[in-house]
């Protein structure tokens, strides 16, 4: 069985790309806090690369931005490649079957404008400081939103 479920914040604005046969896709990274503290009492963060395809990729790029809270369900996929210096490398990505938008754009912007230590706009403040900042209420998304 190969199943992954993650909740985290997008680390940079996703960009829509297309394969040679014009299939839309996007690659983005999410920051996910570990559930425990390290020996220094600090909570560490892991970063996962995610690939979304077709309509899911288009929605991610249209509606999400750096700092957006997302839930990702999918599978792990590994690959091998040779870098520009001729070194063999291995990559592991999460191929998304489902990307859930866990907050509205308005909630994220409202939080960023309040007196908050967390600023998820492109001001140089890193989401590594707290990718799980509390953004309040749950979000209801109309089914037509994803069509």
C-alpha positions in Angstrom: 0.0 0.0 0.0 1.3 3.5 -0.9 -0.8 6.2 0.7 0.2 9.6 2.1 -1.8 12.2 3.8 -0.2 15.6 4.8 -1.4 18.9 6.1 0.9 21.9 5.7 1.6 25.3 4.2 2.7 26.0 0.7 6.3 27.4 0.7 6.2 29.3 -2.6 3.6 30.4 -5.2 2.8 27.4 -7.4 3.4 27.8 -11.1 1.3 26.0 -13.8 3.3 24.1 -16.4 2.5 21.7 -19.3 4.0 18.5 -20.5 5.0 18.1 -24.2 1.5 16.7 -24.8 -0.1 19.8 -23.2 -1.1 18.1 -19.9 -1.2 20.7 -17.1 0.8 20.0 -13.9 2.4 21.9 -11.0 5.2 21.1 -8.5 5.1 22.8 -5.1 6.5 22.2 -1.7 4.6 22.1 1.6 6.0 22.7 5.1 4.7 20.2 7.7 5.5 20.4 11.4 6.6 17.3 13.2 4.4 16.2 16.1 7.1 16.2 18.7 9.9 18.5 19.9 13.6 17.8 19.4 16.2 17.6 22.3 16.3 21.4 22.4 12.6 21.6 22.9 12.0 23.0 19.4 9.5 21.7 16.9 11.1 20.8 13.6 9.6 21.1 10.1 9.7 18.7 7.2 9.4 19.9 3.6 7.7 17.7 1.0 7.6 18.1 -2.8 4.1 17.6 -4.3 3.1 17.1 -7.9 -0.5 17.8 -9.0 -1.9 17.1 -12.4 -4.7 18.3 -14.7 -7.6 20.2 -13.1 -6.2 19.9 -9.7 -3.0 21.6 -10.8 -5.0 24.4 -12.5 -7.0 25.0 -9.3 -3.9 25.0 -7.1 -2.2 27.6 -9.3 -5.3 29.7 -9.6 -6.4 29.8 -6.0 -3.4 29.1 -3.7 -0.4 31.1 -2.9 2.7 31.0 -0.6 1.4 30.3 3.0 -1.9 28.7 2.0 -2.9 25.8 4.2 -3.6 22.6 2.3 -4.3 19.0 2.9 -2.7 16.6 0.4 -3.7 13.0 -0.2 -1.7 10.9 -2.6 1.2 8.4 -3.1 4.9 8.5 -2.9 6.8 8.2 -6.1 10.6 7.9 -6.4 12.7 8.7 -9.5 16.4 8.8 -10.5 18.1 11.4 -12.6 21.5 12.8 -13.4 22.2 16.4 -12.3 24.0 19.0 -14.4 27.3 17.9 -12.9 26.8 14.3 -13.9 26.0 13.0 -10.4 23.2 10.4 -10.0 20.4 11.6 -7.8 17.2 10.2 -6.3 14.0 12.2 -5.8 10.9 11.4 -3.8 7.7 13.3 -4.5 4.1 13.1 -3.3 1.8 12.6 -6.4 -1.4 14.3 -5.3 -4.7 12.5 -5.8 -6.5 15.2 -3.9 -5.6 18.7 -2.7 -7.9 20.2 -0.2 -8.0 24.0 0.4 -8.2 24.3 4.2 -8.6 28.1 4.4 -10.0 30.8 2.3 -7.8 33.5 0.7 -9.7 36.1 2.8 -8.8 34.3 6.0 -5.2 34.1 5.1 -5.0 37.8 4.1 -7.0 38.9 7.2 -4.5 37.0 9.5 -1.5 38.5 7.7 -2.8 42.1 8.2 -3.4 41.6 11.9 -0.8 42.1 14.6 0.6 38.6 14.1 4.2 37.3 14.1 3.3 35.2 11.1 3.4 37.0 7.7 2.7 34.7 4.8 3.0 37.3 2.1 6.2 37.6 0.0 8.0 39.8 2.6 10.9 37.4 3.3 9.3 36.0 6.5 9.6 32.2 6.3 6.7 29.7 6.8 9.3 27.6 8.6 8.6 29.8 11.7 5.2 28.3 12.2 3.5 26.6 9.2 0.5 25.7 11.4 -0.4 29.1 12.8 -4.1 29.1 13.9 -6.2 30.7 11.2 -9.6 30.3 13.0 -12.8 28.8 11.5 -13.2 26.0 9.1 -13.8 26.8 5.4 -16.8 25.8 3.3 -16.1 25.5 -0.4 -19.0 25.3 -2.8 -18.9 22.2 -5.0 -19.0 24.5 -8.1 -15.7 26.0 -7.0 -13.8 22.9 -8.1 -15.4 22.3 -11.5 
